[in-house]
Amino acid sequence: MGAWGTGPFENDDAADWAWELEAADDRTALLLETFAAATGEAPAGLPEASTAVAAAAWLASGLPGGDAVEVDWAEEPPHPTPPAVTDTLRAAAVGALDAALAEGSEWREAWAEEDETAPIAAAERLRDRLRGDEDDERHDER
């Protein structure tokens, strides 16, 4: 995997996707297309899973209290504001993250080969956030 770090945008596939995002007229359609590519009938390949993880991170950055997505290869944050997180986008992102995190997926195996667990744990937290699990936990703590 052409990665220079463990963040969602620190690989060649996600970096290329960020440029697609910049040029997209319909960013919601691009998100849905990206998530669908990672959840098709065949298991997602490494490029599709890598871009889906990055797309999900960008989408989640628009949630209340969301973390800004760090892109260290750009002069300034290259992404526009994410769209509203609709149920459709949320479900598509969670499905794509499920595919990337599945046992035996190319994305998960690539990180396992590197003996790197941080990206897997980050994607799991991201999936929980998009599912609303974190919001439920915060609500339960009150």
Secondary structure, 3 states (H helix, E strand, C coil): CCECCCCCCCEHHHHHHHHHHHHCCCHHHHHHHHHHHHCCCCCCCHHHHHHHHHHHHHHHCCCCCCCCCCCCCCCCCCCCCCCCCCHHHHHHHHHHHHHHHCCCCHHHHHHHHCCCCHHHHHHHHHHHHHHCHHHHHHHHHC
